[in-house]
Amino acid sequence: MDRAKAIFGNETNIRDYKKACDKARRLANKYGDDREIAYHLKAVENSTIGGMIGVKNLVLSDTPLKLPDEEKSIIIGNIRMGFGHYRISMAIASAAISMGITPYWFDLNSFKGTTATSIISAQNDLYSLGSRISQKSALFNKFVWEPVNSEGFRKLTYNVSDQKMTELMTALYTDLPKDIPFAATHVWPAQAAVHAGLTNVVNVVPDNWPMALHLAEGSVHTVQTQSGYLGYKVLRGMDKKRLLEPMPDSDIEYTGHYIDHELVTNIEADCARRLARLDNKKAKRYLLTIGGAGAQQEILVAVIRRLLPEIKRGRAVLFINLGDHYDAWEIIRRRLPPLGELMTEHIDRFDETAAFAGSALDGEVSGIHVFCHKDIFAAVYSTNLLMRACDILITKPSELAFYPVPKLMIKRVGGHEAWGAVRAAELGDGTFECETPLEIAGMLRVIQREDGILRFMCDNIIKAKQQGIYDGAYRAVELAMGRK
């Protein structure tokens, strides 16, 4: 079936179809077409987070894949595109292992020399570059980046182009049993899985803004919010010139937020620790994150400057997770006054980071602690470890907007992220999007001086857990396993 010719019964304009085919041919000419190659895979231990969430990596092999526990396995298809898709994959893996199911990490951007990885790596480089430019140029952000990320990716014609592109990625699926549960945390692995003939695909849709970019007909689409369900169901705004046929009920499910098992099960305990620190007048703990694209350096400098006086007085503590962007920290630090003994760096020592996060749950901490890891798994998962020991997470409204921790939302990077902040503010587990340094400073001042906002957010996090809001990862796994 050529899934670019019609999407959920909505026929593609012949001109758009031909453009998509031409683009796929150009990609094949540039990066190769390996669909006639039978790539083989094998499972290896994930040395970074395998011991924490039980995930194993799938890598290239000379012999066909043999899974010892195929009946209780799930493939997690993903790519590195920022940090968000890896973060969701970790949540799915964590939920799976808690349910007695072995998760296998299948990253289409990790198989060097293949057509799939070559295409995705180039796209990732462009996305990261665009994110960084958007934070430096207001004109680029207003007239290019925001429209592309909110309305450009929303169009059904964008999905047509992607469907033809992902036909080029199917060779890596040769060894996968056709009926094996497959949860994709980015649409390209989902589309490629369907093209490769897999019959049990769950497309784990990110964010809270319906876009045709995320459609993979032939899979079940899971969404994190009720508004997301309604928007995807009717393909809202994906073609503004005609009335579109809706998605069938069997192709879409509301699940709730995709959150790791170890975070969900510790919600009450972690909120109790936060409230106890408030009652005992302890220093407030802030966790500041830099995303996978390494953007927002101006805002990060402003936040650190604002907190420095409180840190020096022992009334605040700052954790900074740089991800894998130590170069960004060098730029930021040059613009700050000397931090001296206030600062402790934890660079490329994931065991040390994990130990620090564990001891900080109930122990005393002070000053500024900076974390950075070249290893992508450590870079992403460090935030999971540190958020349990923090009082408030300072982040842009990407996938972290959905996590069960009090959040101060800073300016988005791309229009599609705006609705993550709306979701957090409506649930009451995070602030609205603070778009300017003045707004951020105002929110920080109130959080630092008073306790009401943090108490309010902790109460709402516990209520949301009781309602199953944070159970999306478990439900996505259940869907994949249940379909088989």
N, C-alpha and C positions, 0 to 999 in steps of 0.2 A: 504494500500500500504506500502510495506517495502522500505523506501526511502534510505536504506543503500545498497541495491543490485545494484542500478544504480543511477547515479547523472547526470541529464541533458542528459540522453541517453548513458552515459559512464558506461559500466558495471564494477562492482567491482570484482577484483580477489577473487576467493573463499577462498583463504588463508587469505586475509585481512578481508573478511567478517566474517569468523569464529573467528578471533582474536578480532574483534569488539564485536561480540556476547559474547565471553568469558569475555571480560572486563565488559560488562553490567551485566553479571551474578555475577561477583565478587563485583561490586558496590551494586547490590541488596542484596547480602548476607551480606555486611558490613553495609549498611545504610537502608536496608529495601526496600520493594516493596509495595507501597500503592495505586497501580492503581485501586484496587477494592473499595477504600474509596471515598465517594462523599463529598469532602470538600466544605463548603459553605463560602461565602464572604459577607462583608458589607463595605460600604463607610464611612470613617470618615474624619474629617477635618485634613489637614496637618498644624499643629500648627506653624511650622517654616516659610514655604514659601507659604502656602496656600493663605494668604492675598496678596501676591505679584504676583503670577502667576496663582492663581485659581485652583491649583491641589488638588485633594482629594486622600487619601490613601485607598487601598483595603486591608482589614485585615480579619482574620478568624472569622467566625460567626457560631452560632448554627442554623440559618435559611437561606434559599436561598436568593441570591442577588436580590434586586429590585432597578433598576436605574430609578429615576423619569424622567430623560431626555435622555432615551436610544437613541432616534433618533438623538440627537445632542451630542453624547458622543464618546470619543475615549479612548481605553485602551492603556496605555504606558507600555509595558513589558520591564523589565530591571533587572539587577543584580548589586550588588556592586562588581566591579572588578577593583581596582584602583578608580580614580575619573571620568575618561573620559566618561564612559557609563551613569553615573548619570548626568553628564554635558549635554550630548546630550538629555537625557530625559527631563531635565529642559527646553532646547530650544524648544523641541516639545510641551511641556505643555504650554509654554509661547505663542508660535505661535497659538496653538489651542484656548486658551482663547481669544486671540485678534480677532479670527474669529467667536466668539460666540459658541464655542464648549467646553464642559466640559471634561477636562482630568482626567483620573483615573490612579493613580500610582500603578503598579502591579509588585512588586519586588519579584522575585522568591527566593531571598536570605533573605527574612524577615519572612518566615512562619516556625518558630521553631518547630521541631518535625516531619516535613515532609521529605520525601525522597529527594525532589528537593533541599530544603534548606541545608540539611545535605551534599549532594554531592557538591553543589556550594561553601559552606563555606570552605570545605576542599580544593577545588581547588583554592579558593581565597587566603587562607593562604599560599599555595605553591607558587603561583604567586608573592605574596608580599615578601616572603622569597627570591625567586630567584632574584627579582629586587634589593633587598638590597645587596645580596652577589655579584651581578654583579658589583656593584659600589666599592666593597672592594677588589675584586680579578680580576686582569686583565686576568689571565688565564681562570677562570670560564667564564668571560664575552666573551672572544674571542672564546673559544672552545665549550661552552655550550649555554649561554644565547642568544648571537647574532644569532648563527645558528638556534636555536629553534624558535626564534621570527621572523625570516625572511624566512627561508626555511622549517623548520619543520612544522609550521602551514600552510604553503603554499600547502602542498601535499594533493591531493584528498583523500588519505587514512586516513588523519586526520579527514576529514569530515565524513567519514564512521563510525569511532569510535564514534564521537559526536552524530551522528544520532541515534545510538543504545542507547547511554547514555540518551539522552533527551526523549526517549520513556518512561523513568521512571518518568518523571516530569509532566505527563498529568493530574494527579488527581486534581491539583489546578485549572484547567480550567473548572471544572464541571458546574459552575454557569454561565459561559460567553455565551451569545447568539452566535450561530455559525457564524452569519453574521455581528457581531459588528466590527467596524473598530479597528484594533489592530496594533499599531506601536511598533516594538521591537527595542530597542537600543543596544541589544546584541543578538548574533545569537541563543543562547540556548533558550530564551523565544520564538523566532520566530520558531525554529524547533519544540519545544514542542507544540506551538499553532497549527501548521500544523498537527502534530501527533494527537492532540485532536479534529481535524475536523473543526477548524476555517477556513473560506473561504475568509477572507478579511484581510490578513496579509501583512503588509509592513515591510520589514527587512531593518532597517536604518543602513547602513554599515559605520563603523568608518574608520579613518585613510586614507591613500592614497597609500597603498601597497596591491595589490590583493592577497588574501589568501583564500584557500579552507575552512579554519576555519570559514569564514563568510558566507558560502553558506547555504541557507535554501530553497531548492526547494519546490515549492508550494506557495511561497510568491513573492512579487515584491521587488526587491533589489534596494535601492536608494544609489547613490554614490555621493561624494562631488566634484569630479574633472573629467575633460575630460579624463585624462590618466587613472584614475581609471575605468571609463566606458569601455575603450578599453581593459584594462587588464582583467576585469571580464567577458566581453562579450566573449572573446576567451579562458577564463580560463588559462591565461598565466602562464606557468611554473608549473602548478599544477600536471602534470604528464610528466616527461621529457623523457619517453620511448615510448610514443605513441601520435598520433595526436588526440586531443580531440574534441568531438562535442561541438559547442558553446552554450551559453545560448540563448534562444529565445528572440527576441526583446521585447516581452510582459513581460518578467521577470526582466528587468533592466531599470532603469531611472537615468539620470543625473539630480541632483536637485540643486547643489551648496552647500555651507557650511551651517551647522546646527547652526543657531545663534538665540538667544532669541529676541523676539519682542522688548523689551525695549532697547536692545543694537542697533538693526538695526535702529529703528526710531530716535535714538539720535546720529547717526554717525556724521552728519554734525556739530551739536552743540558741541559734545565732541572734534572733531578735531579743531573746531574754538577756543575752550578754550585752547587747547595745543599750537596752533599757537600764541594766544594772550600772553600766558606765555613766549614763546620764544621772542616775540617782546618787552615785558616789562622786560626782563632779570631776570625772576623769577627763583627760584631754580627748577632744573629738578627733576621730581618725578618718582621714580622707584618702581615697584611692583614685588616682588620676591615670587614665589610660591613653596611650597613643595607638591608633588603629593601624591596620595592615598597610594602608597607603602612606602613612607617615605625615599626614596633613595636620593642620590646625596649630602650628607652632606659635603663632601670635597669641592665640587665646590661652595656650598652655603657659606661656610666659606671664600673662596677666594674672592667671589664677595663682601661680606660685608666688608672685610678688605680693598678692593680696594676703596670702596665708603666712608669709614669712614672719611678720611681727608676732602673730599668735603662736607660731612654732617656737620662736625664740623665748617666749614667755612660758612655754610648757603647757599651753592651752590647746594646742593642735598638734597632730602628727600627720605626716604626708607620706603615702606610698605612691611611687610612680612606676607604672609598668610601661617600659618603652617598646615592648614587643620585641622585634628584631631590628629596631631603628636606633642603634647607638649613635649614629651620625647625627640624628635629630637632636639628641641630648647634648652633643658637643655644641651645636648651634644655640640651643636654648640656654645652656649654662654660661656661655660667653655674654649673654645679655642680662644676667643676674648678678647681684653683688656676690662676693666670695662666700661660699656656704660653709667652708671650713669643717669644724667638728660636727656641725649639724647633719652632714651628709654621710651616709654609708652606701657604697655601691655593692650590688650583688650581680656580677656580670658572668654569664655563661657558667653558673653553678646552680643547676636546677635542684639538686639535692639540698643545697643550702637554702634556696628559695622555699622549697617545700617545708623544710625544718623550721624556718623563720615563721612562715604562715601558721604552722601548727602550734608553735609556742606562743604566738601572738593572740591566739584565741582567748586564753585566760591569763597570759603574762603581761608584763608592762613593756611598753615600747615608747620611744621618743624620737624626735628629730625627723629627718628626711631619709627615706630608704628608696634607692633607685634599683630597678630590676631590668635586666636585658638579657636575651638569649638568642643566639643565632639559629638554634634549632627551632623550627616553626611550631612544633608541638609544645615545647616548653614556653615559647613566646606567648601562645594563645592561652594555654592552660594555667599559667601563672596568675592570670586575672581571676580564674575560678578559685584558686587556692587563697588568694589575698582578699577576695571580696567577703569571705566568711568572717575575717578578722577586722573588717573596716566598719565604720558607721555610715559612711555615705560614699557612693561611687560617683565620680565626676566623669561623664562620658557623652559623646555625641549619640543621638538617638538611632543607633544601628541595632544589631541584634541584642546588645547588652540592655537596650531599653526594656526588654521583656523579662529580665532576670529578677529574682526575688530578693532584692537588696535596695535600700533607700538610694535614690538616684537624683543627682542634679544634672539636668540635660543642658549641654551647651550646644552651640550652633551646629546644625547638620552639615554634612558633606554630600550634597545631592538631594533633590527635591523629594525622592521616594522615602527618605528617612524621616521626613517631618511627621508622618503619621505614627511612627513609633513613639514619639514624645506625646502625641495626643492620647495614645493608648495608656501610657504610664500615668499621665495626669488625670485621666478619667478613672483609672483604677485607684489612684491615690498612692501608688508605690513609687512615684517619681514626680519631679516638677514638670511644668510646661517647658518648652524649648526656650532657653535664655539666649537670645540671638546676639546680643551686644555685650561688650565688656562691662558696661554699666549695669545691665540686667543681671549678669553673673555676679558682679560685686554685691549687688543688693541682696540676692538670694544667699550668697555666702555669709554676709553680715548677719542676716536673721538666723541662719542655721547655727552660726558660731555663738551668737549671743544668747539665743533662746533654745529651748528643748522641744517646743510644741510640734515643729514640723517633723522631726525624727520620730517622736512618739506616734504622730498621726500616720506616718508611712509604715512603721512597724506594725501597727494595729491593722492596717489595710493589707499588708503582706500576709499576715496570719489569716485574715478573712478570705483572701483570694485563694490561699492554699486549701482551706476548708471547702471552697467551691470547686476545686479541681482545676483552677485556672492554670497552674504550673505543671499539669500532667501530660502535656502535648507529646513529649518524647515517648512515654510509655504507650500512648495511644497510637502513635505512628508505627511503633514496633508491632503492636497487636494487630494493626491493620495488615501489615506485610505478612506476618506469620499466619493470621487468620485466613487470608486469601489463599495461601498455599493449602 
